[in-house]
Amino acid sequence: MKHFVSAIIAASGNSTRMGLSISKQLIELCGKPTIYHTLSAFEKCEVINEIVVVCREIDMDSIKAIADSFSKVRAVVTGGDTRADSVKNGVEACSKNSQFFAIHDGARPLVNSDDIKKVVERALEVKAATLGTAVTDTIKVVNEDNTIVTTPDRATLKAVQTPQVFERELYLRAIENATEKNLSVTDDCSMVEALGEKVEVVLGSSENIKLTTQTDIVFAQAILKSRDL
């Protein structure tokens, strides 16, 4: 039986580290806004039934205008004070038929439809899965003086990306638990992990970078241009 999957695009960050006057969702990459590329990948993915975009109030009109180009976009809603609050707003705007949520950073415009499909299909089997890549750098754990404490085995490390995909009821429990305990989390997997539940990492592409600084814009445009060759 086909499952109903809702993609929630978290695009309500303040873009502070980017150091530009506009939201990074609206930065042009090869002639199209960042959020356009993100939405395009989910629109093309056959396992995604609908898309909800969560953005800042100040960006609402611009992102709605872009979202109008995509038939799967169900709603564009405003974010909350925290990432968890913002995603919760997105969840509440999803169809009641939704069985799984695929939560993705709007500032990861280079995700491809094949990887979206791959991680969704794995989540359908195990209830919780995320895209990620192998860590290639040596990672050091340091103390408050920046003195190295230990070196983790690189084979046990993964750099986690998005989308992160969860079965509906599991994710709703995770949100409730995080809210009740006032948990400070940096991604949605952490909320599910806090319940003691397992999240599987599905290997994705290293091209699925997050736009954080202006240097990332250069890399993103180079990747997009290489895809057109």
C-alpha positions in Angstrom: 0.0 0.0 0.0 1.3 3.4 -0.9 2.1 5.7 2.1 1.2 9.4 2.2 4.4 11.4 2.8 4.5 15.1 3.6 7.7 17.1 3.0 8.2 19.9 5.5 10.7 22.5 4.2 12.2 24.4 7.2 13.1 27.8 5.7 12.6 30.2 8.6 16.2 30.7 9.8 17.6 34.2 10.2 20.6 33.6 7.9 22.9 35.4 10.4 26.1 33.7 9.4 25.5 34.3 5.7 26.0 38.1 6.3 23.7 39.2 3.5 20.7 41.6 3.6 18.3 38.9 2.2 17.3 35.5 3.4 19.5 32.7 2.0 16.3 31.1 0.7 16.1 33.9 -1.8 19.8 34.0 -2.9 20.0 33.2 -6.6 21.9 30.1 -7.6 22.4 29.9 -11.4 19.4 32.3 -11.9 16.9 30.7 -9.5 16.3 31.3 -5.8 17.7 28.7 -3.4 14.2 27.7 -2.3 13.3 27.0 -5.9 16.0 24.4 -6.3 14.9 22.8 -3.0 11.2 22.6 -3.9 12.1 21.3 -7.4 13.8 18.2 -6.0 10.8 17.4 -3.8 8.3 18.1 -6.5 10.1 15.6 -8.8 10.3 12.9 -6.2 7.6 10.3 -6.8 7.2 9.3 -3.1 6.4 12.8 -1.9 2.7 13.6 -1.9 2.7 17.2 -0.6 5.0 19.9 0.5 4.6 22.5 3.3 7.1 25.4 3.5 7.9 27.1 6.8 9.4 30.5 6.4 9.8 33.9 8.1 6.9 36.4 7.9 9.2 38.9 6.1 9.8 36.3 3.4 6.3 35.1 3.1 5.2 36.9 -0.1 8.4 36.1 -2.0 8.3 32.4 -1.1 4.6 32.1 -1.8 5.3 33.5 -5.3 8.0 30.9 -5.9 5.9 28.1 -4.4 3.1 28.8 -6.8 5.2 27.2 -9.5 4.9 23.8 -7.8 1.7 21.7 -7.7 2.7 19.7 -4.6 3.0 22.7 -2.3 0.0 22.5 0.0 0.8 25.6 2.2 3.4 28.2 3.1 3.3 29.0 6.9 5.3 31.2 9.3 7.9 29.7 11.6 8.2 29.9 15.4 10.8 31.0 17.9 12.8 27.8 17.5 13.4 25.2 14.8 11.2 22.8 16.7 8.4 25.3 16.9 8.8 26.1 13.2 8.6 22.4 12.2 5.6 21.9 14.5 3.8 24.7 12.6 4.7 22.8 9.4 3.3 19.6 10.8 0.0 21.2 11.8 -0.4 22.5 8.2 0.1 19.0 6.7 -2.8 16.8 5.5 -4.5 14.7 8.1 -3.8 11.8 5.7 -0.1 12.2 6.2 1.6 9.0 7.6 5.3 10.2 7.4 7.0 13.5 7.6 10.2 14.2 5.5 11.8 17.2 7.2 14.3 19.1 5.1 16.4 22.3 5.5 15.4 24.8 2.9 19.1 25.8 2.7 20.0 22.4 1.3 19.0 23.1 -2.3 21.3 20.5 -3.9 19.5 17.4 -2.5 18.5 15.1 -5.4 15.2 13.3 -5.9 16.8 9.9 -5.9 18.3 10.4 -2.4 15.0 11.7 -1.1 13.3 8.6 -2.4 15.9 6.4 -0.9 15.7 7.8 2.6 11.9 7.9 2.5 11.6 4.3 1.5 14.0 3.2 4.3 11.9 5.2 6.8 8.8 3.4 5.6 10.5 0.2 6.8 12.1 1.3 10.0 10.0 4.4 11.1 12.9 6.8 11.3 15.8 7.5 8.8 18.0 10.3 7.8 20.4 11.1 5.0 24.1 11.3 5.9 27.6 10.9 4.6 30.8 9.4 5.9 33.1 11.7 7.8 36.4 12.2 5.9 38.2 14.6 8.3 39.7 13.5 11.6 37.5 14.8 14.3 38.8 15.8 17.7 36.9 16.3 21.0 38.2 19.3 22.9 37.7 20.8 26.3 36.9 24.4 27.2 40.5 25.4 26.6 40.4 23.9 23.1 42.8 21.2 24.2 42.3 17.8 22.5 40.6 15.3 24.9 40.1 12.3 22.5 39.9 11.3 18.9 36.7 9.3 17.9 37.0 6.5 15.5 36.1 8.0 12.1 34.4 4.8 11.1 31.7 5.3 13.7 30.9 8.9 12.6 28.4 10.2 10.1 27.7 13.8 9.0 23.9 14.0 9.2 22.0 15.8 6.5 18.3 16.2 5.6 15.7 15.1 4.8 15.1 13.3 8.1 12.0 11.1 7.8 9.8 9.9 10.6 6.5 8.0 11.0 3.8 10.4 12.0 2.9 9.2 15.5 6.6 8.7 16.4 7.4 12.3 15.4 4.4 13.7 17.3 5.5 11.9 20.4 9.0 13.3 19.9 7.7 16.9 19.6 5.6 16.5 22.7 8.5 15.1 24.7 10.9 17.8 23.6 8.4 20.5 24.4 7.6 19.1 27.9 11.3 18.7 28.8 12.3 22.0 27.0 15.0 20.1 25.1 17.6 22.1 23.1 18.1 20.2 19.9 19.8 21.0 16.6 18.0 18.5 14.4 14.9 16.4 14.4 16.7 13.1 14.9 17.8 14.3 18.3 14.2 14.6 19.4 13.4 11.1 18.3 16.7 9.8 19.9 15.5 11.5 23.2 12.6 9.0 23.2 15.1 6.1 23.1 14.1 5.3 19.5 16.5 4.3 16.7 17.2 6.4 13.7 19.0 4.8 10.7 21.4 6.8 8.6 21.1 6.3 4.8 24.1 7.3 2.8 23.5 10.2 0.5 25.5 12.5 -1.7 28.2 14.8 -0.5 26.8 17.4 -2.8 23.8 17.9 -0.4 25.6 20.8 1.3 23.9 23.4 3.6 24.3 27.0 2.6 25.7 28.7 5.7 28.4 31.1 4.6 29.0 33.0 1.3 31.7 30.4 0.4 28.9 27.8 0.2 27.2 29.8 -2.5 30.3 29.5 -4.7 30.3 25.7 -4.1 26.6 25.3 -4.7 26.7 27.2 -8.0 29.7 25.1 -9.2 27.8 21.9 -8.4 24.7 23.1 -10.2 26.7 24.1 -13.3 28.4 20.6 -13.3 25.0 19.0 -13.4 24.1 20.8 -16.6 27.3 19.6 -18.4 
